[in-house]
Amino acid sequence: MNGQALAIEAAGWIGAVLVLAAYALASSGRLDGRAPLFQWLNLIGAAGFVVNTAWHGAMPSMVLNIIWCGIAVATLVRRRV
């Protein structure tokens, strides 16, 4: 595996960890779903998924995660964070 492929795989795995952490924290009541941290975790995590899924040609997942990023950005802008 070359450096570029390794970086793309790392982006996907880091994205997965961040999105799962946001979900786990919100589900356990330790983080409000409207909190800036929740939105940032989702934005950065989904962006990692976009990079990874685009590389692998998984277009449905890529589009889903682009929309996921858009929701996080819109929420952050609305909250002016």
N, C-alpha and C positions, 0 to 999 in steps of 0.2 A: 504494500500500500504506500503510495507516494504522499508527500506532505499535504498536497491539496486535498486529496481524498480523505486523509486523516482529519484535517481541519473541518471538512464538511460533515463527516461522521460525528465529530466532537460537537459541532453546532447542533446537530439533531439530538444527541444525548443530553447535552446541557439544556436545550429547549424543553425536552421531556421532563427533566428534573424540576425546572422552574415552574412549568405549568402544573405539574403534580403537587409541588410544594404550595403553590397558591391555592389550589383546590383543597388540599388537606388542611391548610391553616384556616380557610374560610369555613369549611365543613365542621371543623372542631370548635369554631367560635373564637379562635385566637386572632382572627383577622377579618375585618368587615369587607364584604365584597365591593364596597364603594371606595375603600381606602386606596390612596395613591400607591402604596406598596403592592397591593393586589393587582392593580392595573399594570404597574411596571413589570412585575413578574410575568404576567400574561403577555405583555407586549414583547418583551425580550425573548421569552420562551417560544412564542409563536413565530417570531422572526427567525429563530434558530431552525424551527420546523420548515419554514419557507425555503431557506437555503438548502436544507437537506432534501426535501421532497422535490424541489425544482431539479436538483442534481440527478435524482433518481427517476425523474419523469412521472412522478405521482401527482398528476394535475389536480384531481379532486381534493386531495389533502392540501396541496399548495394553495388552491383557491380558498378553501376553508380557513387556512391559517392567515392568509392575507386579510380576509374579512375579520378574523379574530383580532389581528393587529389594528385594524380600522376601528373596531369597537373600543379597544383600549385607548387608542389615541383620542377618539371622540370624547370618551369619558374624562381623560386627563385634561383636554382642552376645556371642556365644560366646567371642570373643577379648578381650572387654571393652575395646574400643578406642573 
